[in-house]
Amino acid sequence: MPPPGALLTWRDGRHYVPGDGAPCTLCGALAHLISHAGEYVHKVCAEAWLTEHPLEARQGRFVSDA
């Protein structure tokens, strides 16, 4: 898992949602990315969440591609 303030690496095609997308689980705006955990989310929202919640981030909610 990336440290707080780090950028996520989501280059794998499985992160990209075809079609209309769905609401971001963090901000509610339409998102076309999906996390490893299956949550629709903007990459920038996930990165901000990691910075704002460093203790919870250790549980692996948002991670980079291996």
PLY file of the C-alpha trace (Angstrom):
ply
format ascii 1.0
element vertex 66
property float x
property float y
property float z
element edge 65
property int vertex1
property int vertex2
end_header
0.00 0.00 0.00
1.29 3.48 -0.77
2.23 5.84 2.06
0.08 8.93 2.72
0.60 11.50 -0.02
1.84 8.97 -2.56
0.27 8.55 -5.98
-1.51 5.32 -6.87
-0.37 3.38 -9.93
-3.48 2.16 -11.72
-2.31 1.29 -15.24
-3.98 -2.11 -15.46
-7.02 -2.13 -17.74
-9.20 -3.68 -15.04
-9.42 -0.26 -13.37
-11.18 1.30 -16.35
-14.96 0.95 -16.47
-16.58 0.82 -19.91
-19.77 2.75 -20.48
-21.31 5.36 -18.24
-19.47 4.54 -15.00
-21.04 4.96 -11.58
-20.96 7.43 -8.67
-17.61 7.73 -6.89
-17.84 6.16 -3.44
-16.02 9.17 -1.98
-17.37 12.28 -3.75
-20.51 11.06 -5.53
-19.58 12.42 -8.98
-19.54 10.05 -11.97
-16.38 7.89 -11.96
-14.92 5.69 -14.68
-12.35 3.89 -12.53
-12.74 0.98 -10.16
-10.42 0.13 -7.26
-8.94 -3.28 -6.47
-11.73 -3.64 -3.90
-14.43 -3.07 -6.55
-15.33 0.48 -5.54
-16.07 3.09 -8.21
-13.74 5.95 -7.39
-11.69 8.75 -8.91
-7.96 8.13 -8.57
-7.51 11.62 -7.12
-10.26 10.96 -4.55
-8.59 7.69 -3.50
-5.21 9.43 -3.17
-6.75 12.22 -1.08
-8.49 9.64 1.12
-5.15 7.85 1.71
-3.61 11.14 2.86
-6.55 12.06 5.09
-6.92 8.59 6.67
-3.39 7.22 7.22
-4.40 4.67 9.87
-7.32 3.27 7.87
-5.13 3.26 4.74
-3.07 0.46 6.32
-6.08 -1.83 5.90
-5.56 -1.72 2.12
-8.73 -0.03 0.89
-6.84 1.60 -2.00
-3.60 0.05 -3.27
-1.34 0.36 -6.29
-0.97 -2.28 -9.00
1.71 -4.82 -8.20
0 1
1 2
2 3
3 4
4 5
5 6
6 7
7 8
8 9
9 10
10 11
11 12
12 13
13 14
14 15
15 16
16 17
17 18
18 19
19 20
20 21
21 22
22 23
23 24
24 25
25 26
26 27
27 28
28 29
29 30
30 31
31 32
32 33
33 34
34 35
35 36
36 37
37 38
38 39
39 40
40 41
41 42
42 43
43 44
44 45
45 46
46 47
47 48
48 49
49 50
50 51
51 52
52 53
53 54
54 55
55 56
56 57
57 58
58 59
59 60
60 61
61 62
62 63
63 64
64 65
